[in-house]
Amino acid sequence: MIEWGYHFLTIFHNFIKTKRVMELAIKRILAVIKAINTQNDALKNTFGFTERELAIIEIFKHRECLYALERSTNDMKSRRIYLILSTILVAFSFSTIPQARAEVAFDFALKTDYGSIKSADQAYVQSSSMLNYGLVSWLGYRLPVGSSFRILLGGNGQFELMRQITDPAAIGGTNIYGSCYVLGVGGGVQYGRIQLLGSYDLLSQFSLGAATASASASAFKKGTGYRAEFRYELAPHYFLGLHYGSLSFKSQSIGASDLDLSANAISLRTYGVSVGYSL
C-alpha cells in the first residue's frame, strides 16, 4: 500500500513538472521571436540593411528559436516517458495488492461482571454492589487491512441477570435484582490475536424482580451508555475478554405510570470477564 501511494505521488509530481516545462518552452519561443522582431527593426532603421540581408540574418536567428523549441520538446518527451512508465508501475502495483473483502463477523460469549448501582443523590437508590451474569453477542463486518490488521463494525446485544450482593439491611431494606438488556452499535480493531472493541449503548432497560409496595411491576428505562472490551484469542475461534460498561437510566416505570429521573439518574457501572466463540 505504501508502494502504490508513493508511485501515485510520483505521477502527480511529474505531471506538475511537465506542465511547468511546457510553460517554459512557450516563454522561450515567445522571447526568441520578440528578440528577432526587435533586432530586425533596429538593423533596418539604424544600418540600412536590405530585405535580402535581413532574410539571411533571420535564418541564423531562427536557428536559435528552433534550438530553444528542440530543448523544450526533448525535456517534455523525457517527462512524458517517465510519466507513462510511472503510470504502468502504479497499475501493476494495484493489480498485485490483495483485494480487501468484508467478512461477516458474529460472536457470542458468556459473561460475568461485578459492579454497583445508585441514584445521583444516593438517597432514592443507595449505592449497592451487584454481581451479574449473562450473554453478550456481536454482529457486523470485519474489514481486512493488510495481512494482520482488521477493522470491525457492527452492533451488539446483551442480556444479564442482576443480583444485589449488598446486605439489604445495610441500605434501608432495599433489594435490587432483576434482568437487564442492552442494545448498541460500535466497532473496533483487530491485530493478530488481539481485539479492542467499543460500543455506544442506545437502548437499555433494567426490569426489577421485586414488586413495589403497591404490588406494581417496576423497571429502570431509557438507559444509555458505553462499553469497552479487550479480547485475546486463546485458540482459533475462542477468546477471553475483559470489559467495562457504564449505563445511565433516566426514567422509571411503576405500573402504568412513568417517573422522570433525568435530574436523578440511576447509574450502573460494571466490569468483568467473558469467554466466547467467534465465527
C-alpha positions, 0 to 999 in steps of 0.5 A: 500500500505504501508502494502504490501511494508513493508511485501515485505521488510520483505521477502527480509530481511529474505531471506538475513538472511537465506542465511547468516545462511546457510553460517554459518552452512557450516563454522561450519561443515567445522571447526568441521571436520578440528578440528577432522582431526587435533586432530586425527593426533596429538593423533596418532603421539604424544600418540600412540593411536590405530585405535580402540581408535581413532574410539571411540574418533571420535564418541564423536567428531562427536557428536559435528559436528552433534550438530553444523549441528542440530543448523544450520538446526533448525535456517534455518527451523525457517527462512524458516517458517517465510519466507513462512508465510511472503510470504502468508501475502504479497499475501493476502495483494495484493489480498485485495488492490483495483485494480487501473483502468484508467478512461477516463477523458474529460472536457470542460469549458468556459473561460475568461482571461485578459492579454497583448501582445508585441514584445521583443523590444516593438517597432514592437508590443507595449505592449497592454492589451487584454481581451479574451474569449473562450473554453478550453477542456481536454482529457486523463486518470485519474489514481486512487491512493488510495481512494482520490488521482488521477493522470491525463494525457492527452492533451488539446485544446483551442480556444479564441477570442482576443480583444485589450482593449488598446486605439489604439491611445495610441500605434501608431494606432495599433489594435490587435484582432483576434482568437487564438488556442492552442494545448498541452499535460500535466497532473496533480493531483487530491485530493478530490475536488481539481485539479492542472493541467499543460500543455506544449503548442506545437502548437499555432497560433494567426490569426489577424482580421485586414488586413495589409496595403497591404490588406494581411491576417496576423497571429502570428505562431509557438507559444509555451508555458505553462499553469497552472490551479487550479480547485475546484469542486463546485458540482459533475461534475462542477468546477471553475478554475483559470489559467495562460498561457504564449505563445511565437510566433516566426514567422509571416505570411503576405500573402504568405510570412513568417517573422522570429521573433525568435530574436523578439518574440511576447509574450502573457501572460494571466490569468483568470477564467473558469467554466466547466463540467467534465465527 
